[in-house]
Amino acid sequence: MYNKVQTDLKFVEREKEVLKFWADNNIFKKSIDSKKKVQLTHSMMDHQLPMVNHTLDT
């Protein structure tokens, strides 16, 4: 039913590969630059009133 999970995942090596990919492709800089281009928007959810507790104390 389920595929067996590998037990030799070598997390440190995998993490180093991810960090190298991010460095080689300037991922962090691209993420910062992409946020500079986005215009700020508002929605009705930004102006919600606080929740009111409507329980009766008896």
N, CA, C and O atoms as a Tripos MOL2 file, in Angstrom:
@<TRIPOS>MOLECULE
protein
  232   231    58     0     0
PROTEIN
NO_CHARGES

@<TRIPOS>ATOM
      1 N           0.8160   -1.1880    0.0000 N.3       1 MET1
      2 CA          0.0000    0.0000    0.0000 C.3       1 MET1
      3 C           0.8710    1.2680    0.0000 C.2       1 MET1
      4 O           0.6470    2.1770   -0.7990 O.2       1 MET1
      5 N           1.8550    1.3210    0.8920 N.am      2 TYR2
      6 CA          2.7500    2.4720    0.9720 C.3       2 TYR2
      7 C           4.1530    2.0660    0.5580 C.2       2 TYR2
      8 O           4.5790    0.9380    0.8050 O.2       2 TYR2
      9 N           4.8640    2.9780   -0.0640 N.am      3 ASN3
     10 CA          6.2620    2.7180   -0.3800 C.3       3 ASN3
     11 C           7.1010    2.8750    0.8730 C.2       3 ASN3
     12 O           6.8580    3.7670    1.6850 O.2       3 ASN3
     13 N           8.0700    2.0230    1.0250 N.am      4 LYS4
     14 CA          8.9400    2.0930    2.1910 C.3       4 LYS4
     15 C           9.7620    3.3830    2.1380 C.2       4 LYS4
     16 O          10.2690    3.7640    1.0830 O.2       4 LYS4
     17 N           9.8850    4.0390    3.2710 N.am      5 VAL5
     18 CA         10.6490    5.2760    3.3810 C.3       5 VAL5
     19 C          12.1260    4.9350    3.5080 C.2       5 VAL5
     20 O          12.5080    4.0580    4.2810 O.2       5 VAL5
     21 N          12.9490    5.6370    2.7410 N.am      6 GLN6
     22 CA         14.3880    5.4040    2.8250 C.3       6 GLN6
     23 C          14.9080    5.8530    4.1800 C.2       6 GLN6
     24 O          14.4480    6.8540    4.7300 O.2       6 GLN6
     25 N          15.8510    5.1230    4.7060 N.am      7 THR7
     26 CA         16.4320    5.4860    6.0050 C.3       7 THR7
     27 C          17.7940    6.1310    5.8610 C.2       7 THR7
     28 O          18.3650    6.5890    6.8510 O.2       7 THR7
     29 N          18.3290    6.1790    4.6500 N.am      8 ASP8
     30 CA         19.6540    6.7640    4.4370 C.3       8 ASP8
     31 C          19.5430    8.0800    3.6530 C.2       8 ASP8
     32 O          20.1570    8.2250    2.5960 O.2       8 ASP8
     33 N          18.7730    9.0200    4.1620 N.am      9 LEU9
     34 CA         18.4950   10.2510    3.4250 C.3       9 LEU9
     35 C          19.6510   11.2430    3.4250 C.2       9 LEU9
     36 O          19.6810   12.1400    2.5820 O.2       9 LEU9
     37 N          20.5830   11.1110    4.3270 N.am     10 LYS10
     38 CA         21.7650   11.9830    4.3630 C.3      10 LYS10
     39 C          21.3570   13.4630    4.3350 C.2      10 LYS10
     40 O          21.6320   14.1840    3.3770 O.2      10 LYS10
     41 N          20.7070   13.8790    5.3950 N.am     11 PHE11
     42 CA         20.1410   15.2200    5.4590 C.3      11 PHE11
     43 C          21.1710   16.3280    5.2750 C.2      11 PHE11
     44 O          20.8880   17.3270    4.6130 O.2      11 PHE11
     45 N          22.3480   16.1700    5.8430 N.am     12 VAL12
     46 CA         23.3670   17.2150    5.7490 C.3      12 VAL12
     47 C          23.7720   17.4220    4.2860 C.2      12 VAL12
     48 O          23.8730   18.5590    3.8250 O.2      12 VAL12
     49 N          24.0000   16.3450    3.5690 N.am     13 GLU13
     50 CA         24.3760   16.4620    2.1640 C.3      13 GLU13
     51 C          23.2600   17.0900    1.3380 C.2      13 GLU13
     52 O          23.5210   17.9180    0.4650 O.2      13 GLU13
     53 N          22.0210   16.7000    1.6100 N.am     14 ARG14
     54 CA         20.8860   17.2570    0.8770 C.3      14 ARG14
     55 C          20.7410   18.7510    1.1550 C.2      14 ARG14
     56 O          20.4490   19.5350    0.2510 O.2      14 ARG14
     57 N          20.9480   19.1330    2.4050 N.am     15 GLU15
     58 CA         20.8560   20.5490    2.7610 C.3      15 GLU15
     59 C          21.9530   21.3560    2.0650 C.2      15 GLU15
     60 O          21.7060   22.4730    1.6100 O.2      15 GLU15
     61 N          23.1390   20.8050    1.9820 N.am     16 LYS16
     62 CA         24.2350   21.4850    1.2800 C.3      16 LYS16
     63 C          23.9100   21.6560   -0.2010 C.2      16 LYS16
     64 O          24.2450   22.6810   -0.7950 O.2      16 LYS16
     65 N          23.2540   20.6530   -0.8020 N.am     17 GLU17
     66 CA         22.8540   20.7610   -2.2040 C.3      17 GLU17
     67 C          21.8290   21.8810   -2.3980 C.2      17 GLU17
     68 O          21.8930   22.6290   -3.3740 O.2      17 GLU17
     69 N          20.9010   21.9850   -1.4750 N.am     18 VAL18
     70 CA         19.8890   23.0440   -1.5530 C.3      18 VAL18
     71 C          20.5510   24.4150   -1.4130 C.2      18 VAL18
     72 O          20.2460   25.3300   -2.1770 O.2      18 VAL18
     73 N          21.4410   24.5580   -0.4560 N.am     19 LEU19
     74 CA         22.1350   25.8300   -0.2590 C.3      19 LEU19
     75 C          22.9560   26.2140   -1.4850 C.2      19 LEU19
     76 O          23.0030   27.3850   -1.8620 O.2      19 LEU19
     77 N          23.6010   25.2310   -2.1060 N.am     20 LYS20
     78 CA         24.3820   25.4930   -3.3180 C.3      20 LYS20
     79 C          23.4610   25.9460   -4.4520 C.2      20 LYS20
     80 O          23.7940   26.8740   -5.1900 O.2      20 LYS20
     81 N          22.3110   25.2980   -4.5910 N.am     21 PHE21
     82 CA         21.3500   25.6860   -5.6180 C.3      21 PHE21
     83 C          20.9000   27.1340   -5.4130 C.2      21 PHE21
     84 O          20.8480   27.9220   -6.3580 O.2      21 PHE21
     85 N          20.5720   27.4720   -4.1460 N.am     22 TRP22
     86 CA         20.1370   28.8380   -3.8410 C.3      22 TRP22
     87 C          21.2520   29.8360   -4.1800 C.2      22 TRP22
     88 O          20.9880   30.8860   -4.7660 O.2      22 TRP22
     89 N          22.4800   29.5110   -3.8160 N.am     23 ALA23
     90 CA         23.6000   30.4210   -4.0770 C.3      23 ALA23
     91 C          23.8660   30.5390   -5.5680 C.2      23 ALA23
     92 O          24.0540   31.6450   -6.0750 O.2      23 ALA23
     93 N          23.8850   29.4170   -6.2780 N.am     24 ASP24
     94 CA         24.1750   29.4270   -7.7160 C.3      24 ASP24
     95 C          23.1240   30.1910   -8.5200 C.2      24 ASP24
     96 O          23.4350   30.7760   -9.5570 O.2      24 ASP24
     97 N          21.8880   30.1860   -8.0430 N.am     25 ASN25
     98 CA         20.7830   30.7970   -8.7890 C.3      25 ASN25
     99 C          20.2910   32.1150   -8.1820 C.2      25 ASN25
    100 O          19.2680   32.6480   -8.6110 O.2      25 ASN25
    101 N          21.0120   32.6400   -7.1880 N.am     26 ASN26
    102 CA         20.6610   33.9190   -6.5410 C.3      26 ASN26
    103 C          19.1930   33.9580   -6.1080 C.2      26 ASN26
    104 O          18.5060   34.9590   -6.3110 O.2      26 ASN26
    105 N          18.7260   32.8740   -5.5190 N.am     27 ILE27
    106 CA         17.3130   32.7550   -5.1640 C.3      27 ILE27
    107 C          16.9100   33.8140   -4.1310 C.2      27 ILE27
    108 O          15.8500   34.4260   -4.2600 O.2      27 ILE27
    109 N          17.7330   34.0320   -3.1230 N.am     28 PHE28
    110 CA         17.3560   35.0050   -2.0870 C.3      28 PHE28
    111 C          17.2250   36.4010   -2.6860 C.2      28 PHE28
    112 O          16.2460   37.0970   -2.4170 O.2      28 PHE28
    113 N          18.1890   36.8150   -3.4880 N.am     29 LYS29
    114 CA         18.1310   38.1380   -4.1180 C.3      29 LYS29
    115 C          16.9030   38.2510   -5.0190 C.2      29 LYS29
    116 O          16.2310   39.2830   -5.0270 O.2      29 LYS29
    117 N          16.6100   37.2050   -5.7700 N.am     30 LYS30
    118 CA         15.4340   37.2140   -6.6430 C.3      30 LYS30
    119 C          14.1520   37.3580   -5.8310 C.2      30 LYS30
    120 O          13.2300   38.0580   -6.2500 O.2      30 LYS30
    121 N          14.0840   36.7050   -4.6760 N.am     31 SER31
    122 CA         12.8760   36.8110   -3.8540 C.3      31 SER31
    123 C          12.7030   38.2260   -3.3070 C.2      31 SER31
    124 O          11.5820   38.7310   -3.2410 O.2      31 SER31
    125 N          13.8140   38.8740   -2.9110 N.am     32 ILE32
    126 CA         13.7560   40.2520   -2.4260 C.3      32 ILE32
    127 C          13.3590   41.1920   -3.5660 C.2      32 ILE32
    128 O          12.5010   42.0570   -3.3890 O.2      32 ILE32
    129 N          13.9830   41.0230   -4.7320 N.am     33 ASP33
    130 CA         13.6770   41.8770   -5.8800 C.3      33 ASP33
    131 C          12.2280   41.7260   -6.3250 C.2      33 ASP33
    132 O          11.6010   42.7090   -6.7220 O.2      33 ASP33
    133 N          11.6880   40.5160   -6.2660 N.am     34 SER34
    134 CA         10.3110   40.3050   -6.7050 C.3      34 SER34
    135 C           9.3270   41.0030   -5.7780 C.2      34 SER34
    136 O           8.2640   41.4430   -6.2170 O.2      34 SER34
    137 N           9.6740   41.1080   -4.4990 N.am     35 LYS35
    138 CA          8.7860   41.7810   -3.5440 C.3      35 LYS35
    139 C           8.7750   43.2900   -3.7630 C.2      35 LYS35
    140 O           7.7820   43.9460   -3.4520 O.2      35 LYS35
    141 N           9.8560   43.8520   -4.2920 N.am     36 LYS36
    142 CA          9.9230   45.2950   -4.5560 C.3      36 LYS36
    143 C           8.9620   45.6940   -5.6680 C.2      36 LYS36
    144 O           8.4890   46.8300   -5.6950 O.2      36 LYS36
    145 N           8.6700   44.7820   -6.5820 N.am     37 LYS37
    146 CA          7.8190   45.0760   -7.7290 C.3      37 LYS37
    147 C           6.3360   44.9640   -7.4130 C.2      37 LYS37
    148 O           5.5050   45.4410   -8.1860 O.2      37 LYS37
    149 N           5.9910   44.3460   -6.3000 N.am     38 VAL38
    150 CA          4.5880   44.1040   -5.9580 C.3      38 VAL38
    151 C           3.9860   45.3530   -5.3320 C.2      38 VAL38
    152 O           4.5680   45.9500   -4.4270 O.2      38 VAL38
    153 N           2.8140   45.7420   -5.8250 N.am     39 GLN39
    154 CA          2.1130   46.8760   -5.2300 C.3      39 GLN39
    155 C           1.3380   46.3910   -4.0120 C.2      39 GLN39
    156 O           0.8120   45.2780   -3.9930 O.2      39 GLN39
    157 N           1.2790   47.2360   -3.0110 N.am     40 LEU40
    158 CA          0.5070   46.8880   -1.8240 C.3      40 LEU40
    159 C          -0.9770   46.9980   -2.1370 C.2      40 LEU40
    160 O          -1.4150   47.9360   -2.8030 O.2      40 LEU40
    161 N          -1.7280   46.0510   -1.6590 N.am     41 THR41
    162 CA         -3.1780   46.0760   -1.8520 C.3      41 THR41
    163 C          -3.8610   45.9170   -0.5090 C.2      41 THR41
    164 O          -3.2560   45.4540    0.4580 O.2      41 THR41
    165 N          -5.1100   46.2990   -0.4580 N.am     42 HIS42
    166 CA         -5.9080   46.1520    0.7470 C.3      42 HIS42
    167 C          -7.1080   45.2860    0.4190 C.2      42 HIS42
    168 O          -7.5700   45.2440   -0.7210 O.2      42 HIS42
    169 N          -7.5980   44.6060    1.4190 N.am     43 SER43
    170 CA         -8.8250   43.8450    1.2550 C.3      43 SER43
    171 C          -9.7300   44.1450    2.4380 C.2      43 SER43
    172 O          -9.3160   44.7630    3.4200 O.2      43 SER43
    173 N         -10.9460   43.7050    2.3260 N.am     44 MET44
    174 CA        -11.8790   43.9110    3.4310 C.3      44 MET44
    175 C         -11.4100   43.1790    4.6860 C.2      44 MET44
    176 O         -11.7390   43.5900    5.7990 O.2      44 MET44
    177 N         -10.6560   42.1170    4.5220 N.am     45 MET45
    178 CA        -10.1660   41.3600    5.6700 C.3      45 MET45
    179 C          -9.1890   42.1950    6.5040 C.2      45 MET45
    180 O          -8.9970   41.9180    7.6870 O.2      45 MET45
    181 N          -8.5770   43.2060    5.9020 N.am     46 ASP46
    182 CA         -7.6360   44.0510    6.6360 C.3      46 ASP46
    183 C          -8.3460   44.9430    7.6490 C.2      46 ASP46
    184 O          -7.7160   45.4680    8.5670 O.2      46 ASP46
    185 N          -9.6510   45.1120    7.4840 N.am     47 HIS47
    186 CA        -10.3900   46.0630    8.3060 C.3      47 HIS47
    187 C         -11.4510   45.3740    9.1570 C.2      47 HIS47
    188 O         -12.4710   45.9800    9.4840 O.2      47 HIS47
    189 N         -11.2230   44.1380    9.5100 N.am     48 GLN48
    190 CA        -12.1980   43.4090   10.3140 C.3      48 GLN48
    191 C         -12.2660   43.9800   11.7200 C.2      48 GLN48
    192 O         -11.2670   44.4260   12.2840 O.2      48 GLN48
    193 N         -13.4710   43.9540   12.2650 N.am     49 LEU49
    194 CA        -13.6550   44.3450   13.6530 C.3      49 LEU49
    195 C         -13.2590   43.1860   14.5440 C.2      49 LEU49
    196 O         -13.3210   42.0300   14.1270 O.2      49 LEU49
    197 N         -12.8500   43.4860   15.7680 N.am     50 PRO50
    198 CA        -12.4870   42.3930   16.6590 C.3      50 PRO50
    199 C         -13.7080   41.5160   16.9650 C.2      50 PRO50
    200 O         -14.8450   41.9880   16.9460 O.2      50 PRO50
    201 N         -13.4570   40.2580   17.2430 N.am     51 MET51
    202 CA        -14.5340   39.3310   17.5790 C.3      51 MET51
    203 C         -15.1470   39.7430   18.9190 C.2      51 MET51
    204 O         -14.4440   40.1710   19.8340 O.2      51 MET51
    205 N         -16.4460   39.6070   19.0110 N.am     52 VAL52
    206 CA        -17.1600   39.9470   20.2500 C.3      52 VAL52
    207 C         -17.6790   38.6590   20.8580 C.2      52 VAL52
    208 O         -18.2410   37.8120   20.1630 O.2      52 VAL52
    209 N         -17.4900   38.5230   22.1310 N.am     53 ASN53
    210 CA        -17.9900   37.3430   22.8250 C.3      53 ASN53
    211 C         -19.4480   37.5760   23.1880 C.2      53 ASN53
    212 O         -19.7620   38.4720   23.9710 O.2      53 ASN53
    213 N         -20.3360   36.7750   22.6220 N.am     54 HIS54
    214 CA        -21.7610   36.9550   22.8520 C.3      54 HIS54
    215 C         -22.3240   35.9460   23.8430 C.2      54 HIS54
    216 O         -23.5280   35.6880   23.8210 O.2      54 HIS54
    217 N         -21.5130   35.3740   24.6970 N.am     55 THR55
    218 CA        -22.0230   34.4120   25.6710 C.3      55 THR55
    219 C         -22.6510   35.1720   26.8220 C.2      55 THR55
    220 O         -22.2340   36.2790   27.1630 O.2      55 THR55
    221 N         -23.6460   34.5650   27.4060 N.am     56 LEU56
    222 CA        -24.3350   35.1790   28.5470 C.3      56 LEU56
    223 C         -23.7570   34.6430   29.8370 C.2      56 LEU56
    224 O         -23.6230   33.4320   30.0120 O.2      56 LEU56
    225 N         -23.4220   35.5270   30.7220 N.am     57 ASP57
    226 CA        -22.9470   35.1130   32.0490 C.3      57 ASP57
    227 C         -24.1520   34.9920   32.9520 C.2      57 ASP57
    228 O         -24.8210   35.9870   33.2300 O.2      57 ASP57
    229 N         -24.4390   33.7940   33.4100 N.am     58 THR58
    230 CA        -25.6050   33.6180   34.2870 C.3      58 THR58
    231 C         -25.2040   33.0290   35.6000 C.2      58 THR58
    232 O         -26.0540   32.8100   36.4640 O.2      58 THR58
@<TRIPOS>BOND
     1     1     2 1
     2     2     3 1
     3     3     4 2
     4     3     5 am
     5     5     6 1
     6     6     7 1
     7     7     8 2
     8     7     9 am
     9     9    10 1
    10    10    11 1
    11    11    12 2
    12    11    13 am
    13    13    14 1
    14    14    15 1
    15    15    16 2
    16    15    17 am
    17    17    18 1
    18    18    19 1
    19    19    20 2
    20    19    21 am
    21    21    22 1
    22    22    23 1
    23    23    24 2
    24    23    25 am
    25    25    26 1
    26    26    27 1
    27    27    28 2
    28    27    29 am
    29    29    30 1
    30    30    31 1
    31    31    32 2
    32    31    33 am
    33    33    34 1
    34    34    35 1
    35    35    36 2
    36    35    37 am
    37    37    38 1
    38    38    39 1
    39    39    40 2
    40    39    41 am
    41    41    42 1
    42    42    43 1
    43    43    44 2
    44    43    45 am
    45    45    46 1
    46    46    47 1
    47    47    48 2
    48    47    49 am
    49    49    50 1
    50    50    51 1
    51    51    52 2
    52    51    53 am
    53    53    54 1
    54    54    55 1
    55    55    56 2
    56    55    57 am
    57    57    58 1
    58    58    59 1
    59    59    60 2
    60    59    61 am
    61    61    62 1
    62    62    63 1
    63    63    64 2
    64    63    65 am
    65    65    66 1
    66    66    67 1
    67    67    68 2
    68    67    69 am
    69    69    70 1
    70    70    71 1
    71    71    72 2
    72    71    73 am
    73    73    74 1
    74    74    75 1
    75    75    76 2
    76    75    77 am
    77    77    78 1
    78    78    79 1
    79    79    80 2
    80    79    81 am
    81    81    82 1
    82    82    83 1
    83    83    84 2
    84    83    85 am
    85    85    86 1
    86    86    87 1
    87    87    88 2
    88    87    89 am
    89    89    90 1
    90    90    91 1
    91    91    92 2
    92    91    93 am
    93    93    94 1
    94    94    95 1
    95    95    96 2
    96    95    97 am
    97    97    98 1
    98    98    99 1
    99    99   100 2
   100    99   101 am
   101   101   102 1
   102   102   103 1
   103   103   104 2
   104   103   105 am
   105   105   106 1
   106   106   107 1
   107   107   108 2
   108   107   109 am
   109   109   110 1
   110   110   111 1
   111   111   112 2
   112   111   113 am
   113   113   114 1
   114   114   115 1
   115   115   116 2
   116   115   117 am
   117   117   118 1
   118   118   119 1
   119   119   120 2
   120   119   121 am
   121   121   122 1
   122   122   123 1
   123   123   124 2
   124   123   125 am
   125   125   126 1
   126   126   127 1
   127   127   128 2
   128   127   129 am
   129   129   130 1
   130   130   131 1
   131   131   132 2
   132   131   133 am
   133   133   134 1
   134   134   135 1
   135   135   136 2
   136   135   137 am
   137   137   138 1
   138   138   139 1
   139   139   140 2
   140   139   141 am
   141   141   142 1
   142   142   143 1
   143   143   144 2
   144   143   145 am
   145   145   146 1
   146   146   147 1
   147   147   148 2
   148   147   149 am
   149   149   150 1
   150   150   151 1
   151   151   152 2
   152   151   153 am
   153   153   154 1
   154   154   155 1
   155   155   156 2
   156   155   157 am
   157   157   158 1
   158   158   159 1
   159   159   160 2
   160   159   161 am
   161   161   162 1
   162   162   163 1
   163   163   164 2
   164   163   165 am
   165   165   166 1
   166   166   167 1
   167   167   168 2
   168   167   169 am
   169   169   170 1
   170   170   171 1
   171   171   172 2
   172   171   173 am
   173   173   174 1
   174   174   175 1
   175   175   176 2
   176   175   177 am
   177   177   178 1
   178   178   179 1
   179   179   180 2
   180   179   181 am
   181   181   182 1
   182   182   183 1
   183   183   184 2
   184   183   185 am
   185   185   186 1
   186   186   187 1
   187   187   188 2
   188   187   189 am
   189   189   190 1
   190   190   191 1
   191   191   192 2
   192   191   193 am
   193   193   194 1
   194   194   195 1
   195   195   196 2
   196   195   197 am
   197   197   198 1
   198   198   199 1
   199   199   200 2
   200   199   201 am
   201   201   202 1
   202   202   203 1
   203   203   204 2
   204   203   205 am
   205   205   206 1
   206   206   207 1
   207   207   208 2
   208   207   209 am
   209   209   210 1
   210   210   211 1
   211   211   212 2
   212   211   213 am
   213   213   214 1
   214   214   215 1
   215   215   216 2
   216   215   217 am
   217   217   218 1
   218   218   219 1
   219   219   220 2
   220   219   221 am
   221   221   222 1
   222   222   223 1
   223   223   224 2
   224   223   225 am
   225   225   226 1
   226   226   227 1
   227   227   228 2
   228   227   229 am
   229   229   230 1
   230   230   231 1
   231   231   232 2
@<TRIPOS>SUBSTRUCTURE
     1 MET1         2 RESIDUE 1 A MET
     2 TYR2         6 RESIDUE 1 A TYR
     3 ASN3        10 RESIDUE 1 A ASN
     4 LYS4        14 RESIDUE 1 A LYS
     5 VAL5        18 RESIDUE 1 A VAL
     6 GLN6        22 RESIDUE 1 A GLN
     7 THR7        26 RESIDUE 1 A THR
     8 ASP8        30 RESIDUE 1 A ASP
     9 LEU9        34 RESIDUE 1 A LEU
    10 LYS10       38 RESIDUE 1 A LYS
    11 PHE11       42 RESIDUE 1 A PHE
    12 VAL12       46 RESIDUE 1 A VAL
    13 GLU13       50 RESIDUE 1 A GLU
    14 ARG14       54 RESIDUE 1 A ARG
    15 GLU15       58 RESIDUE 1 A GLU
    16 LYS16       62 RESIDUE 1 A LYS
    17 GLU17       66 RESIDUE 1 A GLU
    18 VAL18       70 RESIDUE 1 A VAL
    19 LEU19       74 RESIDUE 1 A LEU
    20 LYS20       78 RESIDUE 1 A LYS
    21 PHE21       82 RESIDUE 1 A PHE
    22 TRP22       86 RESIDUE 1 A TRP
    23 ALA23       90 RESIDUE 1 A ALA
    24 ASP24       94 RESIDUE 1 A ASP
    25 ASN25       98 RESIDUE 1 A ASN
    26 ASN26      102 RESIDUE 1 A ASN
    27 ILE27      106 RESIDUE 1 A ILE
    28 PHE28      110 RESIDUE 1 A PHE
    29 LYS29      114 RESIDUE 1 A LYS
    30 LYS30      118 RESIDUE 1 A LYS
    31 SER31      122 RESIDUE 1 A SER
    32 ILE32      126 RESIDUE 1 A ILE
    33 ASP33      130 RESIDUE 1 A ASP
    34 SER34      134 RESIDUE 1 A SER
    35 LYS35      138 RESIDUE 1 A LYS
    36 LYS36      142 RESIDUE 1 A LYS
    37 LYS37      146 RESIDUE 1 A LYS
    38 VAL38      150 RESIDUE 1 A VAL
    39 GLN39      154 RESIDUE 1 A GLN
    40 LEU40      158 RESIDUE 1 A LEU
    41 THR41      162 RESIDUE 1 A THR
    42 HIS42      166 RESIDUE 1 A HIS
    43 SER43      170 RESIDUE 1 A SER
    44 MET44      174 RESIDUE 1 A MET
    45 MET45      178 RESIDUE 1 A MET
    46 ASP46      182 RESIDUE 1 A ASP
    47 HIS47      186 RESIDUE 1 A HIS
    48 GLN48      190 RESIDUE 1 A GLN
    49 LEU49      194 RESIDUE 1 A LEU
    50 PRO50      198 RESIDUE 1 A PRO
    51 MET51      202 RESIDUE 1 A MET
    52 VAL52      206 RESIDUE 1 A VAL
    53 ASN53      210 RESIDUE 1 A ASN
    54 HIS54      214 RESIDUE 1 A HIS
    55 THR55      218 RESIDUE 1 A THR
    56 LEU56      222 RESIDUE 1 A LEU
    57 ASP57      226 RESIDUE 1 A ASP
    58 THR58      230 RESIDUE 1 A THR
